[in-house]
Amino acid sequence: MSVRIRSDLDELPAYVAGRTVPGSIKLASNEVPGGPLPSVVDAIANAAYEVHRYPDMAATELVATLSERLEVATERIAVGCGSVALCQQIVQATCGPGDEVVFPWRSFEAYPILTRVAGAEEVRVPLTGEHALDLEGMLAAITPATRVIFVCTPNNPTGTSLRREDLESFLRRVPSEVVVVLDEAYREFVTDPEAPDGVELTRQWDNVVSMRTFSKAYGLAGMRVGYAVGNPEITTALRKVYIPFSVNAVAQRAAVASLGATVELERRCAEIAAERTRVRDALLELGYEVPHTQANFLWLPLGDRSGAFDEHCAAAKVVVRAFAGAGARITIGKREENDAMLDAAASFEG
Ligand SMILES: *Cc1c(COP(=O)(O)O)cnc(C)c1O
């Protein structure tokens, strides 16, 4: 006799996290190399004194700080236990069995999982030959059953970013009752002036929600906190399905402190953007195909050679993130870490 678990979960793909190998350089999870911003560490330490109390459910201070920073009303902001939780919340709030969630593929590997957990149907739209989102294809995939479309820009794992103009023309053609999630986990690394700003777009489109995180540029991946900005109809729904107290008290303090460290953040993002260009140029020089990236990682579309590249790098004590049969995603680390990866890439004969 065993307990009865939903049988559709048997088929669910497991989320594969980037490996952490002691003694190896980790360029596998799109984390920033420098740790949390220095001024934030104190806020985290001080917050330890209050952890016998439940966190503020409404994350009042964090929401107020975001509201000021982004110049949006507090009611238009919802926080979540990482933006991955917000992605799950939006599907949960909009979808039941038979409803459809459209997303690009390959993209963030949580999308298929959270779609299926909600009992909804996944509709994957292949990327273009340039490893970018195929907006026309995504429009064509919309049916009366479509409830949510994930638009990941810059796209994880390929790094490509949409242009504002293209995204706007896409949004004009999406039915207004379909929620468009702009997953902007890497927004802070974007340097292309033509790239869209999701928060700006939410002022104009009531069915658009921008999702951002403190995990990447802000260096708080271990804290688990992200936020969504959009029409109150959407943010209210997100709050309804929020697991009570899931954004913890330390994370709230850390996020508020991070928002106060603008200068440190900007310096860090500029350094990463410069390294990204240097590393991409070096890889191109070595003969690799490397799509343009606006994120803190690069994509090598190695196809069947991805596994061999992964093993070759691991032997050189560099951990990258390979997607079998598709490619390898390499996070931009510190200069010397990137150089170690470039050495490995130079000696790869796959
Ligand atoms: C990392 C990432 C997220 C969310 O990260 P959290 O740590 O859950 O905030 C969301 N979307 C994409 C595309 C990501 O790469």
PDBQT file of the ligand as one rigid body, heavy atoms in Angstrom, charges set to zero:
ROOT
HETATM    1  C1  LIG A 401      17.242  32.920 -12.119  1.00  0.00    +0.000 C 
HETATM    2  C2  LIG A 401      15.986  33.119 -12.876  1.00  0.00    +0.000 A 
HETATM    3  C3  LIG A 401      14.762  33.420 -12.258  1.00  0.00    +0.000 A 
HETATM    4  C4  LIG A 401      14.465  33.499 -10.835  1.00  0.00    +0.000 C 
HETATM    5  O1  LIG A 401      15.323  33.346  -9.896  1.00  0.00    +0.000 OA
HETATM    6  P1  LIG A 401      14.877  33.423  -8.383  1.00  0.00    +0.000 P 
HETATM    7  O2  LIG A 401      16.141  33.062  -7.704  1.00  0.00    +0.000 OA
HETATM    8  O3  LIG A 401      13.783  32.476  -8.169  1.00  0.00    +0.000 OA
HETATM    9  O4  LIG A 401      14.447  34.820  -8.143  1.00  0.00    +0.000 OA
HETATM   10  C5  LIG A 401      13.654  33.656 -13.037  1.00  0.00    +0.000 A 
HETATM   11  N1  LIG A 401      13.727  33.596 -14.340  1.00  0.00    +0.000 NA
HETATM   12  C6  LIG A 401      14.861  33.311 -14.971  1.00  0.00    +0.000 A 
HETATM   13  C7  LIG A 401      14.862  33.287 -16.430  1.00  0.00    +0.000 C 
HETATM   14  C8  LIG A 401      16.017  33.049 -14.258  1.00  0.00    +0.000 A 
HETATM   15  O5  LIG A 401      17.128  32.731 -14.918  1.00  0.00    +0.000 OA
ENDROOT
TORSDOF 0
